[in-house]
Amino acid sequence: MRPSRVFRWIVRIFLLILTTCMSVVSFLGGYSAVLILSTPGNINVPSGPIQANLNITNPSGMYLIIPFNITNAGYFDLTELTLDFKIVMRYDHVNLTGTGQNITTTRLIFDKFEVFPPILSGQTYSNNFTATGGDGFIPSNFPNATTEIDWYKKPYAVEYFANFTVSGMYSLDLLGFRFTLNNFSVGHLP
């Protein structure tokens, strides 16, 4: 047999093994995604009551605790698990121009993301997403509570809405997922 023919056979066998391995990894990764995302109990954000103090008159006393748990029902480890959390504050801004109309204002008052450790296949990871004081809160975006907010607005003068984004990688970091929950009500004043 000529050396060129042997070399071609070696390359063909290598390519066959490589494509077979990639096909198996892709199939198991896709099936892992189905296993993880198809069962509502596998990703619980929040997994319990959210504890928060969003009193804008005392920024240093503000805190946020969001419990969550994520079950990796797939065949591969779940890595680069990231939770991104934003809170916007919506209120009627007192219009001092004399027109008698209030202007609804929305401000981003909290923005934080956190990366968590890998979750092994078949394991459940439970933790709390926490923030206090200046850790994620943006005091410069807080309105002046005495002069800017129409406290007579019904039903609530101030409303808080959250946006959650959970993302992660699996299947040897070849595939990823991301899901978002937008405009989730997390509180109001008064």
MDTraj code that builds the backbone (N, CA, C; nanometers):
import mdtraj as md
import numpy as np

residues = "MET ARG PRO SER ARG VAL PHE ARG TRP ILE VAL ARG ILE PHE LEU LEU ILE LEU THR THR CYS MET SER VAL VAL SER PHE LEU GLY GLY TYR SER ALA VAL LEU ILE LEU SER THR PRO GLY ASN ILE ASN VAL PRO SER GLY PRO ILE GLN ALA ASN LEU ASN ILE THR ASN PRO SER GLY MET TYR LEU ILE ILE PRO PHE ASN ILE THR ASN ALA GLY TYR PHE ASP LEU THR GLU LEU THR LEU ASP PHE LYS ILE VAL MET ARG TYR ASP HIS VAL ASN LEU THR GLY THR GLY GLN ASN ILE THR THR THR ARG LEU ILE PHE ASP LYS PHE GLU VAL PHE PRO PRO ILE LEU SER GLY GLN THR TYR SER ASN ASN PHE THR ALA THR GLY GLY ASP GLY PHE ILE PRO SER ASN PHE PRO ASN ALA THR THR GLU ILE ASP TRP TYR LYS LYS PRO TYR ALA VAL GLU TYR PHE ALA ASN PHE THR VAL SER GLY MET TYR SER LEU ASP LEU LEU GLY PHE ARG PHE THR LEU ASN ASN PHE SER VAL GLY HIS LEU PRO".split()
xyz = np.array([
    [0.0839, -0.1172, 0.0000],
    [0.0000, 0.0000, 0.0000],
    [0.0889, 0.1242, 0.0000],
    [0.0473, 0.2207, -0.0762],
    [0.1266, 0.3426, -0.0840],
    [0.1045, 0.4282, 0.0412],
    [0.2036, 0.5058, 0.0785],
    [0.1909, 0.5912, 0.1980],
    [0.0786, 0.6934, 0.1860],
    [0.0528, 0.7453, 0.0691],
    [-0.0540, 0.8437, 0.0538],
    [-0.1913, 0.7821, 0.0818],
    [-0.2091, 0.6572, 0.0426],
    [-0.3361, 0.5882, 0.0677],
    [-0.3544, 0.5627, 0.2178],
    [-0.2473, 0.5241, 0.2860],
    [-0.2527, 0.5024, 0.4316],
    [-0.2853, 0.6333, 0.5018],
    [-0.2213, 0.7403, 0.4583],
    [-0.2477, 0.8718, 0.5187],
    [-0.3938, 0.9124, 0.5006],
    [-0.4502, 0.8912, 0.3818],
    [-0.5917, 0.9246, 0.3580],
    [-0.6834, 0.8430, 0.4479],
    [-0.6513, 0.7145, 0.4650],
    [-0.7339, 0.6301, 0.5524],
    [-0.7262, 0.6787, 0.6979],
    [-0.6102, 0.7191, 0.7415],
    [-0.5949, 0.7704, 0.8792],
    [-0.6754, 0.8993, 0.8960],
    [-0.6684, 0.9886, 0.7982],
    [-0.7447, 1.1138, 0.8058],
    [-0.8941, 1.0849, 0.8051],
    [-0.9403, 0.9915, 0.7218],
    [-1.0826, 0.9567, 0.7147],
    [-1.1313, 0.8958, 0.8462],
    [-1.0514, 0.8093, 0.9043],
    [-1.0902, 0.7484, 1.0328],
    [-1.0958, 0.8552, 1.1416],
    [-0.9955, 0.9441, 1.1418],
    [-0.9956, 1.0532, 1.2394],
    [-1.1202, 1.1409, 1.2240],
    [-1.1544, 1.1781, 1.1023],
    [-1.2735, 1.2612, 1.0781],
    [-1.4014, 1.1881, 1.1170],
    [-1.4078, 1.0574, 1.0920],
    [-1.5249, 0.9785, 1.1312],
    [-1.5407, 0.9779, 1.2833],
    [-1.4312, 0.9566, 1.3548],
    [-1.4366, 0.9563, 1.5019],
    [-1.4733, 1.0951, 1.5540],
    [-1.4128, 1.1974, 1.4954],
    [-1.4417, 1.3344, 1.5389],
    [-1.5881, 1.3709, 1.5166],
    [-1.6415, 1.3440, 1.4005],
    [-1.7826, 1.3786, 1.3737],
    [-1.8778, 1.2953, 1.4584],
    [-1.8430, 1.1693, 1.4840],
    [-1.9273, 1.0865, 1.5705],
    [-1.9300, 1.1427, 1.7123],
    [-1.8131, 1.1785, 1.7638],
    [-1.8064, 1.2353, 1.8997],
    [-1.8832, 1.3672, 1.9084],
    [-1.8662, 1.4545, 1.8097],
    [-1.9372, 1.5824, 1.8109],
    [-2.0884, 1.5613, 1.7990],
    [-2.1302, 1.4634, 1.7218],
    [-2.2733, 1.4352, 1.7081],
    [-2.3316, 1.3864, 1.8402],
    [-2.2591, 1.2985, 1.9097],
    [-2.3067, 1.2470, 2.0385],
    [-2.3126, 1.3604, 2.1410],
    [-2.2074, 1.4431, 2.1469],
    [-2.2054, 1.5546, 2.2414],
    [-2.3196, 1.6519, 2.2103],
    [-2.3427, 1.6815, 2.0835],
    [-2.4517, 1.7730, 2.0454],
    [-2.5874, 1.7149, 2.0811],
    [-2.6072, 1.5865, 2.0548],
    [-2.7351, 1.5242, 2.0877],
    [-2.7591, 1.5259, 2.2381],
    [-2.6577, 1.4838, 2.3155],
    [-2.6734, 1.4821, 2.4610],
    [-2.6895, 1.6235, 2.5164],
    [-2.6225, 1.7210, 2.4556],
    [-2.6384, 1.8594, 2.4995],
    [-2.7779, 1.9111, 2.4731],
    [-2.8305, 1.8844, 2.3550],
    [-2.9678, 1.9248, 2.3238],
    [-3.0682, 1.8550, 2.4133],
    [-3.0463, 1.7265, 2.4371],
    [-3.1366, 1.6522, 2.5259],
    [-3.1245, 1.7045, 2.6692],
    [-3.0040, 1.7439, 2.7093],
    [-2.9854, 1.8037, 2.8417],
    [-3.0658, 1.9324, 2.8533],
    [-3.0637, 2.0137, 2.7484],
    [-3.1414, 2.1382, 2.7498],
    [-3.2885, 2.1086, 2.7673],
    [-3.3380, 2.0067, 2.6967],
    [-3.4793, 1.9683, 2.7100],
    [-3.5075, 1.9231, 2.8525],
    [-3.4191, 1.8424, 2.9100],
    [-3.4397, 1.7944, 3.0472],
    [-3.4384, 1.9078, 3.1490],
    [-3.3471, 2.0028, 3.1307],
    [-3.3352, 2.1129, 3.2264],
    [-3.4519, 2.2106, 3.2132],
    [-3.4842, 2.2506, 3.0916],
    [-3.5810, 2.3576, 3.0708],
    [-3.7259, 2.3109, 3.0603],
    [-3.7497, 2.1811, 3.0382],
    [-3.8879, 2.1354, 3.0201],
    [-3.9621, 2.1160, 3.1517],
    [-3.8917, 2.0954, 3.2602],
    [-3.9559, 2.0769, 3.3896],
    [-3.9540, 2.2094, 3.4651],
    [-4.0714, 2.2653, 3.4958],
    [-4.0752, 2.3974, 3.5616],
    [-4.0002, 2.4022, 3.6950],
    [-3.9909, 2.2911, 3.7663],
    [-3.9252, 2.2920, 3.8964],
    [-3.7740, 2.2919, 3.8905],
    [-3.7149, 2.2768, 3.7721],
    [-3.5691, 2.2723, 3.7622],
    [-3.5038, 2.4085, 3.7792],
    [-3.5720, 2.5137, 3.7403],
    [-3.5182, 2.6491, 3.7571],
    [-3.6223, 2.7311, 3.8323],
    [-3.5944, 2.7596, 3.9574],
    [-3.6858, 2.8360, 4.0424],
    [-3.6202, 2.9674, 4.0822],
    [-3.6584, 3.0737, 4.0157],
    [-3.6116, 3.2077, 4.0506],
    [-3.7336, 3.2970, 4.0544],
    [-3.7795, 3.3418, 4.1654],
    [-3.7369, 3.3107, 4.3009],
    [-3.7981, 3.1790, 4.3478],
    [-3.7310, 3.1116, 4.4400],
    [-3.7810, 2.9851, 4.4926],
    [-3.8567, 3.0045, 4.6231],
    [-3.8672, 3.1253, 4.6675],
    [-3.9383, 3.1574, 4.7902],
    [-3.9679, 3.3049, 4.7919],
    [-4.0143, 3.3537, 4.9051],
    [-4.0460, 3.4967, 4.9116],
    [-3.9208, 3.5841, 4.9005],
    [-3.9344, 3.6912, 4.8252],
    [-3.8263, 3.7889, 4.8120],
    [-3.8309, 3.8804, 4.9337],
    [-3.7174, 3.8969, 4.9983],
    [-3.7071, 3.9883, 5.1112],
    [-3.6381, 4.1147, 5.0619],
    [-3.7022, 4.2283, 5.0835],
    [-3.6448, 4.3519, 5.0324],
    [-3.6855, 4.4700, 5.1189],
    [-3.5953, 4.5644, 5.1284],
    [-3.6243, 4.6948, 5.1837],
    [-3.5875, 4.7933, 5.0741],
    [-3.6879, 4.8452, 5.0040],
    [-3.6652, 4.9368, 4.8928],
    [-3.7078, 5.0784, 4.9286],
    [-3.6868, 5.1153, 5.0541],
    [-3.7225, 5.2486, 5.1013],
    [-3.6189, 5.3485, 5.0510],
    [-3.6580, 5.4300, 4.9524],
    [-3.5629, 5.5209, 4.8879],
    [-3.5187, 5.6357, 4.9770],
    [-3.5858, 5.6566, 5.0896],
    [-3.5452, 5.7647, 5.1794],
    [-3.4231, 5.7258, 5.2632],
    [-3.3877, 5.5952, 5.2640],
    [-3.2720, 5.5478, 5.3399],
    [-3.1907, 5.4525, 5.2518],
    [-3.1141, 5.5033, 5.1544],
    [-3.0407, 5.4163, 5.0617],
    [-2.9429, 5.3207, 5.1291],
    [-2.8799, 5.3611, 5.2382],
    [-2.7830, 5.2730, 5.3026],
    [-2.8506, 5.1550, 5.3719],
    [-2.9782, 5.1661, 5.4021],
    [-3.0506, 5.0563, 5.4669],
    [-3.1225, 4.9644, 5.3690],
    [-3.1087, 4.9900, 5.2401],
    [-3.1763, 4.9072, 5.1415],
    [-3.1077, 4.7716, 5.1296],
    [-3.1877, 4.6672, 5.1107],
    [-3.1323, 4.5337, 5.0892],
    [-3.2283, 4.4529, 5.0030],
    [-3.1754, 4.3436, 4.9499],
    [-3.2516, 4.2565, 4.8624],
    [-3.1985, 4.1148, 4.8778],
    [-3.2883, 4.0193, 4.9036],
    [-3.2510, 3.8787, 4.9152],
    [-3.3492, 3.7985, 4.8307],
    [-3.2963, 3.7305, 4.7276],
    [-3.3799, 3.6502, 4.6381],
    [-3.3322, 3.5056, 4.6455],
    [-3.4120, 3.4162, 4.7051],
    [-3.3727, 3.2751, 4.7076],
    [-3.3978, 3.2095, 4.5713],
    [-3.3096, 3.1176, 4.5335],
    [-3.3294, 3.0452, 4.4080],
    [-3.2689, 2.9064, 4.4192],
    [-3.3170, 2.8160, 4.3346],
    [-3.2532, 2.6848, 4.3200],
    [-3.2630, 2.6404, 4.1753],
    [-3.1577, 2.5728, 4.1319],
    [-3.1493, 2.5243, 3.9949],
    [-3.1031, 2.3795, 3.9994],
    [-3.1787, 2.2919, 3.9320],
    [-3.1455, 2.1505, 3.9243],
    [-3.0892, 2.1199, 3.7864],
    [-2.9722, 2.0601, 3.7831],
    [-2.9107, 2.0200, 3.6572],
    [-2.9549, 1.8777, 3.6271],
    [-3.0579, 1.8629, 3.5455],
    [-3.1101, 1.7313, 3.5085],
    [-3.0440, 1.6775, 3.3822],
    [-2.9426, 1.7469, 3.3303],
    [-2.8775, 1.7073, 3.2060],
    [-2.7634, 1.6102, 3.2279],
    [-2.6931, 1.5788, 3.1183],
    [-2.5833, 1.4830, 3.1206],
    [-2.4481, 1.5472, 3.1465],
    [-2.4393, 1.6785, 3.1333],
    [-2.3129, 1.7499, 3.1495],
    [-2.3244, 1.8493, 3.2637],
    [-2.2104, 1.8957, 3.3112],
    [-2.2092, 1.9976, 3.4160],
    [-2.2640, 2.1289, 3.3605],
    [-2.3337, 2.2011, 3.4444],
    [-2.3868, 2.3330, 3.4092],
    [-2.2863, 2.4362, 3.4603],
    [-2.2271, 2.5126, 3.3690],
    [-2.1225, 2.6074, 3.4071],
    [-2.1651, 2.7486, 3.3707],
    [-2.0873, 2.8439, 3.4178],
    [-2.1114, 2.9866, 3.3915],
    [-2.2560, 3.0266, 3.4223],
    [-2.3084, 2.9731, 3.5314],
    [-2.4434, 3.0082, 3.5745],
    [-2.4430, 3.1537, 3.6212],
    [-2.5210, 3.2364, 3.5536],
    [-2.5238, 3.3791, 3.5822],
    [-2.6666, 3.4228, 3.6093],
    [-2.6835, 3.5020, 3.7127],
    [-2.8122, 3.5624, 3.7439],
    [-2.7938, 3.7135, 3.7349],
    [-2.8710, 3.7751, 3.6453],
    [-2.8670, 3.9194, 3.6253],
    [-3.0014, 3.9742, 3.6723],
    [-2.9976, 4.0760, 3.7551],
    [-3.1193, 4.1260, 3.8176],
    [-3.1205, 4.2780, 3.8106],
    [-3.2303, 4.3330, 3.7621],
    [-3.2475, 4.4783, 3.7539],
    [-3.3819, 4.5148, 3.8159],
    [-3.3870, 4.6303, 3.8815],
    [-3.5129, 4.6813, 3.9368],
    [-3.5331, 4.8225, 3.8833],
    [-3.6515, 4.8464, 3.8326],
    [-3.6885, 4.9817, 3.7922],
    [-3.7972, 5.0318, 3.8863],
    [-3.7959, 5.1611, 3.9025],
    [-3.8915, 5.2286, 3.9904],
    [-3.9790, 5.3173, 3.9025],
    [-4.1107, 5.3022, 3.9156],
    [-4.2022, 5.3839, 3.8355],
    [-4.2870, 5.4686, 3.9308],
    [-4.2926, 5.5970, 3.9013],
    [-4.3680, 5.6897, 3.9852],
    [-4.4137, 5.8055, 3.8991],
    [-4.5111, 5.8802, 3.9488],
    [-4.5536, 6.0022, 3.8812],
    [-4.4680, 6.1159, 3.9336],
    [-4.4023, 6.1820, 3.8424],
    [-4.3162, 6.2943, 3.8747],
    [-4.4041, 6.4188, 3.8867],
    [-4.3922, 6.4879, 3.9956],
    [-4.4717, 6.6083, 4.0156],
    [-4.4275, 6.7120, 3.9137],
    [-4.5208, 6.7576, 3.8335],
    [-4.4911, 6.8559, 3.7291],
    [-4.5085, 6.9950, 3.7883],
    [-4.4007, 7.0680, 3.7932],
    [-4.4033, 7.2003, 3.8537],
    [-4.4185, 7.3115, 3.7492],
    [-4.4527, 7.2740, 3.6241],
    [-4.4633, 7.3750, 3.5189],
    [-4.5978, 7.4458, 3.5200],
    [-4.6887, 7.4005, 3.6017],
    [-4.8183, 7.4661, 3.6115],
    [-4.9251, 7.4089, 3.5202],
    [-4.8958, 7.3013, 3.4478],
    [-4.9966, 7.2427, 3.3591],
    [-5.0937, 7.1536, 3.4340],
    [-5.0597, 7.1152, 3.5546],
    [-5.1489, 7.0321, 3.6350],
    [-5.1421, 6.8845, 3.6006],
    [-5.0528, 6.8440, 3.5127],
    [-5.0406, 6.7035, 3.4756],
    [-4.9106, 6.6458, 3.5306],
    [-4.9216, 6.5239, 3.5808],
    [-4.8025, 6.4544, 3.6269],
    [-4.7437, 6.3730, 3.5123],
    [-4.6154, 6.3518, 3.5164],
    [-4.5451, 6.2759, 3.4142],
    [-4.4939, 6.1475, 3.4783],
    [-4.5316, 6.0329, 3.4201],
    [-4.4840, 5.9052, 3.4725],
    [-4.3369, 5.8886, 3.4366],
    [-4.2573, 5.8564, 3.5373],
    [-4.1134, 5.8424, 3.5211],
    [-4.0718, 5.7025, 3.5638],
    [-3.9805, 5.6431, 3.4891],
    [-3.9254, 5.5122, 3.5230],
    [-3.7745, 5.5255, 3.5323],
    [-3.7191, 5.4800, 3.6444],
    [-3.5741, 5.4891, 3.6660],
    [-3.5186, 5.3540, 3.7086],
    [-3.4015, 5.3217, 3.6562],
    [-3.3290, 5.2012, 3.6970],
    [-3.2610, 5.2317, 3.8300],
    [-3.3003, 5.1588, 3.9352],
    [-3.2430, 5.1854, 4.0673],
    [-3.1541, 5.0725, 4.1179],
    [-3.1561, 4.9587, 4.0464],
    [-3.0745, 4.8441, 4.0895],
    [-3.0305, 4.7672, 3.9665],
    [-2.9009, 4.7320, 3.9620],
    [-2.8474, 4.6551, 3.8497],
    [-2.7283, 4.5753, 3.9002],
    [-2.7417, 4.4422, 3.9019],
    [-2.6328, 4.3581, 3.9502],
    [-2.6424, 4.2212, 3.8836],
    [-2.5269, 4.1643, 3.8526],
    [-2.5242, 4.0265, 3.8073],
    [-2.4199, 3.9518, 3.8888],
    [-2.4414, 3.8213, 3.9000],
    [-2.3506, 3.7395, 3.9784],
    [-2.3325, 3.6059, 3.9081],
    [-2.2082, 3.5560, 3.9068],
    [-2.1764, 3.4266, 3.8471],
    [-2.1593, 3.3271, 3.9614],
    [-2.2231, 3.2102, 3.9480],
    [-2.2222, 3.1091, 4.0531],
    [-2.1379, 2.9894, 4.0105],
    [-2.1000, 2.9038, 4.1053],
    [-2.0143, 2.7896, 4.0713],
    [-2.0871, 2.6866, 3.9838],
    [-2.0100, 2.5993, 3.9166],
    [-2.0723, 2.4971, 3.8312],
    [-2.1632, 2.4030, 3.9111],
    [-2.2648, 2.3522, 3.8431],
    [-2.3559, 2.2553, 3.9028],
    [-2.3320, 2.1225, 3.8324],
    [-2.2934, 2.0222, 3.9088],
    [-2.2659, 1.8910, 3.8518],
    [-2.3946, 1.8266, 3.8025],
    [-2.3806, 1.7345, 3.7094],
    [-2.4949, 1.6640, 3.6532],
    [-2.5721, 1.5927, 3.7644],
    [-2.7031, 1.6143, 3.7669],
    [-2.7888, 1.5494, 3.8668],
    [-2.7956, 1.6208, 4.0006],
    [-2.7252, 1.7313, 4.0168],
    [-2.7212, 1.8036, 4.1438],
    [-2.8146, 1.9248, 4.1415],
    [-2.8540, 1.9686, 4.2595],
    [-2.9349, 2.0894, 4.2754],
    [-2.8526, 2.1919, 4.3515],
    [-2.8538, 2.3144, 4.3024],
    [-2.7804, 2.4235, 4.3667],
    [-2.8811, 2.5235, 4.4204],
    [-2.8745, 2.5501, 4.5490],
    [-2.9624, 2.6482, 4.6129],
    [-2.8761, 2.7566, 4.6744],
    [-2.9209, 2.8808, 4.6578],
    [-2.8454, 2.9927, 4.7123],
    [-2.9369, 3.1137, 4.7185],
    [-2.8833, 3.2235, 4.7651],
    [-2.9540, 3.3510, 4.7677],
    [-2.8764, 3.4528, 4.6858],
    [-2.9478, 3.5285, 4.6073],
    [-2.8906, 3.6438, 4.5384],
    [-2.9115, 3.7609, 4.6330],
    [-2.8037, 3.8201, 4.6829],
    [-2.8164, 3.9238, 4.7852],
    [-2.7473, 4.0527, 4.7426],
    [-2.8019, 4.1610, 4.7925],
    [-2.7425, 4.2932, 4.7704],
    [-2.7817, 4.3821, 4.8876],
    [-2.6888, 4.4655, 4.9309],
    [-2.7166, 4.5599, 5.0383],
    [-2.6531, 4.6941, 5.0053],
    [-2.7156, 4.8005, 5.0536],
    [-2.6606, 4.9351, 5.0384],
    [-2.6181, 4.9685, 4.8971],
    [-2.4886, 4.9976, 4.8776],
    [-2.4369, 5.0365, 4.7472],
    [-2.4035, 4.9201, 4.6562],
    [-2.4259, 4.7966, 4.7002],
    [-2.3945, 4.6779, 4.6210],
    [-2.5064, 4.6504, 4.5206],
    [-2.5037, 4.7205, 4.4087],
    [-2.6057, 4.7021, 4.3055],
    [-2.7062, 4.8157, 4.2997],
    [-2.7335, 4.8778, 4.4124],
    [-2.8265, 4.9904, 4.4136],
    [-2.7584, 5.1137, 4.3539],
    [-2.8357, 5.1957, 4.2857],
    [-2.7820, 5.3149, 4.2196],
    [-2.8464, 5.4383, 4.2830],
    [-2.7915, 5.4857, 4.3968],
    [-2.8533, 5.5973, 4.4684],
    [-2.8667, 5.7250, 4.3848],
    [-2.7792, 5.7444, 4.2867],
    [-2.7887, 5.8655, 4.2052],
    [-2.9146, 5.8673, 4.1183],
    [-2.9774, 5.7526, 4.0980],
    [-3.1011, 5.7455, 4.0192],
    [-3.2270, 5.7587, 4.1047],
    [-3.2103, 5.7657, 4.2363],
    [-3.3269, 5.7791, 4.3233],
    [-3.3814, 5.9215, 4.3135],
    [-3.5122, 5.9336, 4.3043],
    [-3.5692, 6.0688, 4.3031],
    [-3.5701, 6.1271, 4.4445],
    [-3.5876, 6.2573, 4.4515],
    [-3.6050, 6.3221, 4.5802],
    [-3.7459, 6.2877, 4.6280],
    [-3.7544, 6.2150, 4.7374],
    [-3.8826, 6.1624, 4.7833],
    [-3.9803, 6.2717, 4.8252],
    [-3.9314, 6.3864, 4.8648],
    [-4.0230, 6.4905, 4.9129],
    [-4.0683, 6.5866, 4.8040],
    [-3.9872, 6.6042, 4.6989],
    [-4.0248, 6.7038, 4.5981],
    [-4.0593, 6.6472, 4.4614],
    [-4.0193, 6.5246, 4.4295],
    [-4.0397, 6.4730, 4.2943],
    [-4.1532, 6.3718, 4.2812],
    [-4.1941, 6.3082, 4.3884],
    [-4.2927, 6.1996, 4.3800],
    [-4.4304, 6.2495, 4.4206],
    [-4.5293, 6.2170, 4.3400],
    [-4.6687, 6.2476, 4.3723],
    [-4.7210, 6.1377, 4.4647],
    [-4.7194, 6.1660, 4.5955],
    [-4.7591, 6.0661, 4.6943],
    [-4.9100, 6.0468, 4.7013],
    [-4.9872, 6.1257, 4.6276],
    [-5.1321, 6.1131, 4.6284],
    [-5.1829, 6.0255, 4.5137],
    [-5.0943, 5.9752, 4.4313],
    [-5.1344, 5.8912, 4.3189],
    [-5.1966, 5.7616, 4.3703],
    [-5.3022, 5.7186, 4.3070],
    [-5.3701, 5.5947, 4.3444],
    [-5.3468, 5.4906, 4.2370],
    [-5.3353, 5.3630, 4.2631],
    [-5.3386, 5.3008, 4.3946],
    [-5.2054, 5.3106, 4.4695],
    [-5.0917, 5.3262, 4.3966],
    [-4.9621, 5.3333, 4.4634],
    [-4.8830, 5.4519, 4.4086],
    [-4.8118, 5.5168, 4.4967],
    [-4.7290, 5.6303, 4.4545],
    [-4.6031, 5.5828, 4.3825],
    [-4.5442, 5.4738, 4.4314],
    [-4.4214, 5.4194, 4.3741],
    [-4.4407, 5.2694, 4.3542],
    [-4.4018, 5.2203, 4.2366],
    [-4.4080, 5.0777, 4.2081],
    [-4.2704, 5.0310, 4.1629],
    [-4.2338, 4.9079, 4.2036],
    [-4.1055, 4.8494, 4.1678],
    [-4.1285, 4.7267, 4.0796],
    [-4.0536, 4.7188, 3.9700],
    [-4.0625, 4.6059, 3.8788],
    [-3.9228, 4.5515, 3.8548],
    [-3.9132, 4.4179, 3.8469],
    [-3.7832, 4.3536, 3.8302],
    [-3.7746, 4.2812, 3.6968],
    [-3.6525, 4.2720, 3.6476],
    [-3.6203, 4.1913, 3.5303],
    [-3.5131, 4.0916, 3.5721],
    [-3.5441, 3.9612, 3.5606],
    [-3.4483, 3.8547, 3.5909],
    [-3.3954, 3.7982, 3.4594],
    [-3.2683, 3.7685, 3.4545],
    [-3.2120, 3.6923, 3.3437],
    [-3.1228, 3.5844, 3.4035],
    [-3.1512, 3.4596, 3.3699],
    [-3.0702, 3.3463, 3.4144],
    [-3.0073, 3.2857, 3.2892],
    [-2.8761, 3.2636, 3.2934],
    [-2.8085, 3.2032, 3.1790],
    [-2.7037, 3.1052, 3.2280],
    [-2.6646, 3.0152, 3.1399],
    [-2.5638, 2.9162, 3.1738],
    [-2.5148, 2.8450, 3.0498],
    [-2.4090, 2.7681, 3.0665],
    [-2.3496, 2.6895, 2.9581],
    [-2.3484, 2.5429, 3.0004],
    [-2.3625, 2.4522, 2.9023],
    [-2.3537, 2.3093, 2.9289],
    [-2.3024, 2.2398, 2.8042],
    [-2.2974, 2.1097, 2.8083],
    [-2.2470, 2.0292, 2.6966],
    [-2.1040, 2.0717, 2.6629],
    [-2.0176, 2.0670, 2.7658],
    [-1.8766, 2.1032, 2.7526],
    [-1.8595, 2.2464, 2.7044],
    [-1.9486, 2.3349, 2.7485],
    [-1.9513, 2.4774, 2.7126],
    [-1.9737, 2.5019, 2.5635],
    [-2.0367, 2.4066, 2.4962],
    [-2.0685, 2.4237, 2.3547],
    [-2.2075, 2.4828, 2.3345],
    [-2.2969, 2.4605, 2.4295],
    [-2.4338, 2.5092, 2.4187],
    [-2.4654, 2.5950, 2.5401],
    [-2.5533, 2.6906, 2.5208],
    [-2.5931, 2.7769, 2.6312],
    [-2.7419, 2.7992, 2.6320],
    [-2.7911, 2.8502, 2.7425],
    [-2.9321, 2.8851, 2.7518],
    [-2.9446, 3.0188, 2.8235],
    [-3.0553, 3.0839, 2.7989],
    [-3.0856, 3.2097, 2.8650],
    [-3.2365, 3.2253, 2.8673],
    [-3.2895, 3.2610, 2.9839],
    [-3.4303, 3.2961, 2.9887],
    [-3.4469, 3.4211, 3.0725],
    [-3.5497, 3.4963, 3.0393],
    [-3.5715, 3.6259, 3.1018],
    [-3.7144, 3.6365, 3.1497],
    [-3.7317, 3.6946, 3.2657],
    [-3.8629, 3.7270, 3.3209],
    [-3.8659, 3.8785, 3.3361],
    [-3.9535, 3.9451, 3.2599],
    [-3.9581, 4.0910, 3.2592],
    [-4.0794, 4.1445, 3.3344],
    [-4.0636, 4.2624, 3.3913],
    [-4.1708, 4.3369, 3.4583],
    [-4.2419, 4.2563, 3.5661],
    [-4.1632, 4.1912, 3.6498],
    [-4.2135, 4.1146, 3.7639],
    [-4.2297, 4.2124, 3.8801],
    [-4.3515, 4.2294, 3.9308],
    [-4.3759, 4.3246, 4.0385],
    [-4.3116, 4.2763, 4.1682],
    [-4.2280, 4.3631, 4.2292],
    [-4.1611, 4.3257, 4.3536],
    [-4.1968, 4.4155, 4.4707],
    [-4.2884, 4.5094, 4.4504],
    [-4.3295, 4.5917, 4.5635],
    [-4.3829, 4.7254, 4.5218],
    [-4.4273, 4.7993, 4.6225],
    [-4.4840, 4.9326, 4.5990],
    [-4.4813, 5.0115, 4.7290],
    [-4.4950, 5.1415, 4.7160],
    [-4.5074, 5.2315, 4.8299],
    [-4.6323, 5.3157, 4.8085],
    [-4.7059, 5.3546, 4.8987],
    [-4.7159, 5.3013, 5.0330],
    [-4.7907, 5.1717, 5.0336],
])
top = md.Topology()
chain = top.add_chain()
for i, resn in enumerate(residues, 1):
    res = top.add_residue(resn, chain, resSeq=i)
    for name in ("N", "CA", "C"):
        top.add_atom(name, md.element.get_by_symbol(name[0]), res)
traj = md.Trajectory(xyz[None], top)
